[in-house]
Amino acid sequence: MRAAAVIPARAGSKGLVDKNALPVAGVPMVVRAIAAVRSAGPAVEKILVSTDSPTVARLAMEAGALVVERPKELAGDTAGVDSAVRHALRAVYGQNGPFPEATVVVQPNLPVWQPGVVARCLDQLARGDATAAASCHLVDQRPEWMKRRNASGFAEPFLPAANAPVYRQAMPELFYLDGAVIAVRTATLMATEGQPVRAHYWLGERIALVDRPELYGIEVHSPADITHTEIAIAWLEQHGHPR
C-alpha cells in the first residue's frame, strides 16, 4: 500500500511553547516521530512535517523530512489536524493529486514509541475493508464511574447510571484512540472535507483498532509530562518493549 506520512507539529501550545522541538531523552520530539515513521520502511514514500515553527522546520529538514509551511489559519488552537494534513498533501502532490492510497498521521507529542507501530497500522489498513487504523489502548478509568458537577454543585453520574455495572469484569472493553499513529485511506480523508466536525469524523466508519500498552500513549503537555516520558523510555530501554 503506497503511503505518505504527515507529522503535524505546530508551534503554538498553551502548556509548552514550541514543544515539538523540545528534547525527550536527548532527542527532539519531532525527530523521534520522523524516526518512528522511517522504521516502517519503503511503504512510506514521503515524510511531511507540517509546521509554522522555524525551529521544528530546521530539525525536520536535518532529519530528512519534507517541510510544509503551515498557514496561520491552520495553526490555531481550534484548527483541525485533518485540515493541516490535507493542506500538506496538496502542497506536495498538487491540489488534486494523484495522492498515495494511504496517509499516515503521526503526532510527535506522544514520544514513547513502540517499535513497529506505524507498520502495524498500515498492515491493518491494507488487510481488509477498514477506512482507517488507529493506535489505541484499553481504558482503565471507566466513564461509567465518573461524575460531573450539577447545577446545585453536587456530583451526579456523567453517564446514566441505571444499568451501569459495578464491577470492572462485567464491563465491555473500551479503547482510547491516543492519536499517536493513524493510517487512513486518503480517499476517505479527502471525501470527509467539509462535513460537520465531530470526533474522528475524517477516519470514516470502519476504524481498525491497533491496541498496545497504555505506556505508549503518554502525551506531552507540560514539563512534568516530559519527565514522565523520559522515565518510561528509560524503563523500556532497560526491560524491553511489551507487546
N, C-alpha and C positions, 0 to 999 in steps of 0.2 A: 504494500500500500504506500503510494507516494505521499509524503507528508512534509509540511513546513512547521517549524516551531515559532511561536511568538511569546516573548517574555515581556509582560507589561511592567515597567519599572519607573513610575512617575516620581518626581522629586518631592512633591507635597506630601506631608504626613503630619498629623496633629501631634503624634507622640514623639517621633524621631525624624528630624529634618534629613532628607536625602538618605533615608535608611537603607535603601537597596545597595548603596555604595559602602555601607559600614562592614567592617570585617567581623566574621564569626569564626573563631578558632583560626584566626590569621588570614582568612580568605574572604574577600568581599562577597556579599550575598548574591549579587548578580553574576559574579564569576562562578560561584557554586552552582547556580541554576544552569548556566551555559554548559558546565562540565556534566551535569546530570543529563541534559539533552544529548550531548555528544556521545555519551555512553550507549545510547540507543543504536548507534551505528549508522550505516548509509541509508536506512529507511527515512531519516530526516535529512532532506536535501539542503535546507537553509535554516539558519537560526537568526531570527529577527528580534532585536530589542527595541521596544517602543518606549521612548523616554523624552522628557523635557529637561533632563539633568545633564549638564556638561560633564560632570564627574562620572556618572553612570555611562554616558556615551563613550568616554575615553576608556574606561575599564572594559566595556563590551568590545570595542574595536581591538584592544590589546589581546583580548581572549579569542578573537577570530570571528565574532558575530557581526552581522549587518545591523547598522543602527538606523532606525526610522525616527525622525524628529516628530515628537508627539505634539500636535497643536494644542494651544491653550484651552480651547473649548472641550477637549477630551482629557484634560489633566486635572480637573477639579475633583472635589470630594464626592460629587454626585455623578460623575461620568462613569458610564458602564464599561466594564472590561471588554465586553463583546464589541463595543463601538471602536475602541482602540485597536482591537485585533483586526477587525475588518479594514480599518484605515491602513494598518501596517501591511496587510496582504495586498491591498490595491496599490500602495506606494511602490511595492517591489514587482508585482506581477501584472500591474495595469488595472484599470477600472473594471474591466470585465474578464480578466484572466487571460489564458486559462490558468486556473488555480490547481494546486495539488489536491488530491482526493481527500486528504485529512489535514486538519490543523491541530497542533498540539499547543495548548496554552499552559505555560509553566509560571507559577508565581514564585518570585525569588525570596519573599519574606517568610517562607517555610523552609529554612536552610538545613534541616536534618534529613538528608536524602537517603532513601532506601535504594541500594543497588538494584538496577533493572526495572524500576517502577515506570519509567517512560515507555520502555519496550513492552511491558505488561499491558499498559493502557492501549497502545497501538495494536497489540495482538488481539485483545478483547474486541476492539472495534472492527478489526479485519475478519474475525471468525464468523460473525453472524449478521443479524439484521439490526444491530444497535445503531442508534443515531449518534451516540457518544459513549465514552467510557471514562470514568472519573475515579481518582483516588479517594479513599474514604476510610473511616474506622468506626467500629461499633460504639454506640453511645452508652456511657456508663451512668451519667446523671440523667434520670428519666424525666421527661416533661410531665408525665402523669403525676409526679410528686411535687412539682414546682407550684409556687404561689405567686400571686400578684397582689398589689395593694388596691383595695376597692375605694369607693368614694368616701367611705367613713374612716379610712385609714387603717383598716384591718386586712389581714390576709384572707384571700379566697383562692380556690383552685384555679390554676391557669387554664387547665382543660376540664371539661365536665367530669366530675369525679364519680358519678353514679356507678359506672361499670369498670372503673379503673382497678386493675389487680393490685393487691398489696405486696405480693412477693415478686421479686425480680424474675424468678424462674418461670412465672406464669405470663410474663410479658413477651410480646413478639420482638424480634431483633429490630433495632433501629440503627441506621447508619448516618453519619455526618460526612457530607462531602466537604473535605478540607480545602479543596481548590488548588492543591499543590500541582497536580497534573490533570488536565482534561484533554482527551483526544476526541475531537468532534468532526463529523463529516462536514467538509467545507460547504457543501450544498445546503446542509441544514443550517449552518451558521449564517449564510447569506440569505436564505429564504425567510429567516425569522426577523430580518431587519425591518423596523417599523412596527412590529407587533407590540401590543401592550406589555409593558415591562412587569415581570414577575420573577420569582426566584427560579433560576436555571432555565428560563424560557428558551434561550438560544441553543440548548442542548437537545431539543427535540423530545419526543415522547418515550423513547426507548434508551434509557441510560443504563449501561452495564456498570456494576459496582466492582471496583478493584480494591478490595479491602486489605488492610495492613495494620500493624500495631499502632496504637494511638501516639506512641512516642514520635512517630514521623510526622505528626500533624501539628507540631508546635509552631505557632505563628509569632512573629516578632512585631511588637507594637511599642515596646518600652525597653529601657536599659536592662531591667530585670529579666525580660524575655531573652535577651542576648545571653545573659549568664545561664539561664535555663537551657538554652540550646547548646551552649558550649559544654555544659555538664553532660548532656545527653550524647553529644558527639564523642566526648572522651570515654564515656561508658561503652559506647558501641565499638570504638576502636580497641578497647581492652577485652570486651567479652564477645564481640561478633554481632552480626545483624540478625535479629529474629525474623521469622517469616510469618 
